[in-house]
Amino acid sequence: MNPLSIPGNSFLSAASDELKQILAAQAVPVALVAGEVLFDQGSEGDSLFAIQEGQMEFSVLSANGRKLSLDLMGPGAIFGEISLFDPGPHTATVTALTPARLLRVRHADVLARIHHPPDLADDLIRLAGQRMRWMGRQLNEQVFLPLSTRLARRLLYLEGVTGSTAGGAVGLSQAELAEFVGATREAVSKTLSVWRETGVVETGRGGVTIHDRAALQALADIEAI
């Protein structure tokens, strides 16, 4: 049986040991090739997933068909909490950017195990609330924050997912970064050009390299929301 590893910063890290054991006991492996879609926005979902290897992109399509990348997750990340607690349509499309191995836990399997210990329902309610608050913060950033702040925050976040934290590298193209911040490639390129001239970042075919972390953190204005 593959263990369900729950990182300390995931939404499930605060779950009781009993709930974690139930999730681990029900987990089954899933393998994806690069470019393969795990599930589409709007399709029915009933499972939680844990990433063991690879990178997974989360994206949505606007009414006019424009793609917006919401997040990028790597090994140790957990997603699908809402579908685990309340099966229904997926709110985003999830695609493997690289070959990936996941663990999957289905709603029905967990439900059959938690009917007897009623205190586990408290765990599920609290965890669902944490996910909803996270979604609210994401929406606030997209609606209210200027592009420079959104881009700085995304670079700091994606640095640890796509590249080397020590090297300050973010291995995404400017077009991909534009999808993550809800802007055009031209607007992202113009912002990065200003930052490059002031020595904050360097850009190239391999992505963006952060040279001045303190300056980028100031641009990210972490306390704004």
N, C-alpha and C positions, 0 to 999 in steps of 0.2 A: 504494500500500500504506500503510495506516494504521500509524504507529509504535506499539509497545507501550511506553508510558511507565511506568517502574518507579520509584516514589518511594523516597527514601533510607531511609524507615522501614518499608518493606514487607518481607515474608518473602523476596522474590526479589531484594532489593537486594544480597545477598551472593553471588548466582550469578555464574558466570564470564561474561565477555563473549561467549564462543561460545554458551553456553546462552541468553543474552538475545537474541542475534541469531537463533537458531533460533525462539524464541518469537515474536519480532516478525514473522518471515517467514511464520508460520502463522496469524497473527491475522486474524479476519474480524469485521465490525461487526454489532452487534445493537442494535435500537432498541426501547424499551418506553414505553408510556404510563403515566401515574400510576395506581397501583392494580393494574397488571399483575404477575402472578406469573411470575418467571423460571423457578423450579423449586420443587417441593414437597418437604417432608421425606419421606424414604422412597423417592422416585423415583430411578431410576438416573441416575448422573452420570458424565461422562467428560471434563470440560472445566474449564479455568481461565478466569477473567474479570478484566478490568481496566476500572474505571469511568472513562469520559472526562467524562461530564456526569451530574448528577442525584444522588439519594440512594437508597440501597438498604437495606432493613430485613431483618435476619436474626432469625427467630423459630422456636420449637418449640412443640409442644402436649404437655401432660402427659397422663398416663393418664386423668384426669377431663375432658380437653378444654380445660383452661385454657391460654391463650396466654402465653408468656414471650418477650419480645424480648431477644435476646442482644446485638445490635450494630446500629449504623447507620454506613454507610460512604458517603463522598463521592468526588469526583473524585480520581484518582490511586491509589485503593485497589485492592488485588489480593485475590481470593478464589477458592476452588476448588482450592487446591494439592493437597489429598488426592485429589480426583477425577482430577486430571491425572496423578498418579503411580500411583494405584491405583483404577481405576473401580469404582464400587459405589453403594449407596444414599446419597442426600444426608442429612446429619445435621440439616439445618434447611431451613426454607422461606425463600426470598429474594423480596422484593416491592419493586417500584419505588414509593417514596413520592411521587416527582415524575417528570415525563418524563425518561428517561435514555437515554444512549448508552454501550454497552459494546463491548469487544473480546473475542472468544472464541477460545481455543486448545484444540483437541481432543487427547486422549490419543494416538489412533492416528497423527495427523499428526506429533506430536513424537517418538513412539517410532520412526517410520520414519527420523528424522533423527539419532538419537543412538546407533544401534547401532555406528557406526564409531568415534567418539571415546569409548572406554570411561571416560575420566576424568569424563565428564558424569554418570555414574551416581553419583559421589560428591556432586555438586551436589544431585541429586534426593533422596538419602538425608538429607543435612544439612538441606535445606529442609523435608522432611516432618517431621523431628524438631523443628524450630523451631515448626511449626504445632501439633504434639501438646503441646509445653510450654505454648503459649498457651492451648490448650483446658483444660489442667490448671489453670492459674491462674484461668481463668473459673469453673471448677467450685468451686475453693477459695473464691472470693469469695462465690458464691451460698450455699454450705453453712456457712461459718464466720464470715463478717463480719456485724456488726449492720447493720440497715437504714440508720442514719444514715451509716455509713461507705460502704456500697454506693451510696447516693444521692449523696453528695458526690463520689465518684469518677466516677460517671456524668455528673453535671453538668459537671465539669471536662473530661471526655473529649468529651461531645456538644456542648459550646460551640463548638468549632472546626468541627464537622460541619454543624450545623443553623443556625447564626447567625453573628453578627459577633464575632470574637475581641476586637476593640477595644471593642465595646459590652458584652461579657459576657453576650450573649443566648443562651438555649437555646430554640429555637422548637418545644417539644413541650408538649402538655397534661399535666396531672397524671396522667390515666389512662394516657397513653402512657409517662410516666416510671415508673409503677407496673409496667408490663409489662417494662421494662428492668431493674428491680431485684428482680423476683419478689415483689412485695408488693401489698397492696390499695391502691386509690386513697385510701381514708380514712387509712391509715397514712402514705402519702406526704404528703397534705395536712396532717396534724398535724405532721409533721417540718418541712415548709416553713414552717408558721405560726410555729413556734418560731424558726426562722432569720430569718424576716421581722421578728419583734419585736426581734431583736438586731442587725438591720441587715446581716445576711450576704447576703440575697437580697431580691428583690422579685418578686411574682407577679402575673399578669394574664392576660387572654385571649390575649395573644401568646406566653405561655410564662413562663419564669423568667429574671430578669436577676440576674447575680452582681454584688454591690456590694463585697464584702470577700473578695477572692481568697485572701489569706493565711489568713483564718479558715476558709474552705472547704477549703483544702489541709490545714490542721491536722485538720479533721474527717475528711478522706479518709484520713489516717494511711497515707501511701504506703508506708512501710517495714514495714507489718504483715505482708505476705506477700512 
